[in-house]
Amino acid sequence: MAIEENAVASSILMFMEGQSSWSGTSKKLMSVLKSVAKKEELDMKTFPKSPSALSRKINDIKSNLLNEGIEIEKISQRDWQIKKS
C-alpha cells in the first residue's frame, strides 16, 4: 500500500511537517493523529479505533515512514517518540 493511501501514515507525515520531534502517550498520539486526519478529510473508516490498534498500524508502516524521513518508536509501554531524520 502506498503511504499516501494510509490514513495513519499520512496523518503522521502531516503532523510532523512543522516540527522535528514529538513524544507523548499512545492516547495523546491517537488524539493528535485523529484530529489531523479529520482536518485533512482522510478516510476515517480505516483509522484505528483504539491506541493498541494504532500501535499495530504504526508497526506495520514504520519502514515506510522511515523511507520518508520519519523515525517512530515506542519508548515505553505507553509512550511514543517521533523524529525527523
Residue pairs with C-beta under 8 A, 6 or more apart in sequence:
3 9
3 10
3 13
3 61
3 64
3 65
3 67
3 68
4 10
6 46
6 61
6 64
7 37
7 42
7 43
7 44
7 46
7 47
8 33
8 37
8 47
8 48
8 54
8 57
8 58
8 61
9 61
9 64
9 65
10 37
10 40
10 42
11 33
11 34
11 36
11 37
11 40
11 42
12 33
12 58
12 65
12 70
12 72
12 82
13 65
13 68
13 70
14 36
14 40
15 22
15 32
15 33
15 36
15 82
16 22
16 70
16 82
16 84
19 84
20 83
20 84
21 81
21 82
21 83
21 84
22 81
22 82
23 75
23 79
23 80
23 81
23 82
24 32
24 79
24 80
25 51
25 78
25 79
25 80
26 51
26 52
26 54
26 55
26 78
26 79
26 80
27 51
27 78
29 51
29 54
29 80
30 48
30 50
30 51
30 54
33 47
33 54
34 44
34 47
36 42
37 44
37 47
38 44
48 54
48 56
48 57
51 78
55 74
58 72
58 80
62 72
62 73
65 71
65 72
66 85
69 84
69 85
70 82
70 83
70 84
70 85
71 82
71 83
71 84
71 85
72 80
72 81
72 82
72 83
73 80
73 81
74 80
75 81
